[in-house]
């Protein structure tokens, strides 16, 4: 998504705009995203379970503490917010489409596959968690 956003900005530079505070706003978003992602990884490490999104079936515990009380997918929230920061940094009106594409892909493809695996592992406990905590924010 980041590469495509950059390519669009390069292909249509006349649409781009710079504005005051653009860089600080972009880096603030990226830092917020990074903080959320780090909190998610640390919580998985504390629980001694996998952080590999391609192998949710190897999870040893359902993590519902820390940042996971507020979002079921802090690492994806991290990437979405950082991608929004990249869009701001590019200063191109079409760049936010990359954020939308990332969120849609994750929401429709990656996350459902992970949720199926976690439901198979943790059953009713995972269902309760899903009813209590939102997928994103």
N, C-alpha and C positions, 0 to 999 in steps of 0.2 A: 504494500500500500504506500509506504514512504517513497519508494522509487517511482511509482506511477504518479504520485502527487508532484514530485520534483520534475518528472518528465513533462507533465502537463504545464507546469509553471514555466518551464524552459521553452516549450513549444508555443505558448501564448503569452509572452512577456508583457505585452501592452496592457493586459488586464490586471497585472500586479500593481499593488499599492503599498508604499511604506507609510507608517504612521508612528507618531511618538509613542514610546513605551512598547513598541512591537517586540523587540528582543527581550526585554525583561519579562513581559507577559508570557512569551513563548517559553522562556527558560523556567519561569515559575510554574507553568502547567507541567512541563517535563519533570520538574523536581517533585511536584505533588504526586504525579503519576508514579515516579520512582519510589517515593515514600510508601505509597499504598502497596506497590508490588513487593517491596522489601518486607513490609509487615506480613504479607501473605506467606512469603517464603519462610520467614522466621517462625511463623506459627506452625507451618508444616514440619520444619526441622525440630521444633520443640516436641511435636507429637511423634517424631521419628517415622514419618510416612513419606511416600514419594511425592515429588513435585513435578514429575514427568507427565505432561498433559496427554501424551500419546499412549500412556500405560495406566489409565485410571483403575484398571482391574487389579493392579498390584498395590493399591492403597491398603494400608494395615489398620487405619483408623479414620473415622469420620471427624474432621476437624470443624468444630462449631464455636471456637473461642476466639478471642482477640478480634481482629478485623473481620473474621468470618461470622461474627454476630451481626454485621451490617451489610455484607455482600457475600454471596456464595462464590464469586469469581473475582477476587481482588487483583489477581495477576492480569486478567483481561481488562479490568477497569484501568489498571496501570497503563497498559498499552494503548487503550482508547484515549486516555487523557494525554499521554505523551504524544500520540498521533495528532491530537488536537493542537498541542503545542507546536508540533512540526508545521501544521497548516497555518498557524498564526505566524510562525517564523518565515514561511514562504510568502506570506502576504498576497496570496492569490485567491480570488473568489471561488475558484473551482476546487481548491485544495481540500476543503472540508468534506468533499465527496469521498475522499479516501477514508475519513473517519467513519462515515456512514457505511461504506463498503466493508470495512473491518468489522464493525459491530454487527451488521447483518450476517456476514459470513460466520462469525463466532456464534451468534445467537441461533442460527439455523442449521449449522453443520457441526462445529466442534463441541459446543456445550451439550447439545442433546445426546451425542455419543457418550460423553463423559457421564452425564446424568443416568443414562441407561446402565452403564457399568457400575456406578455407585449404588443405584437402586438394587441391582443384582447382589451386590456385596452387603449392603446395610439395610435393605428392605424398609420396614416401617419407620425405623429411626431416620432414614434419609427422607422419607415422605414428610415426617413431622418437621424436619429441618427446612425442607423446601416450602412448607406452609408458613413457617415463621420468618424466613430470611429471603429477601428478594434475590433474583438472579444477578442483577447488576447493582443498582443503588436504591 
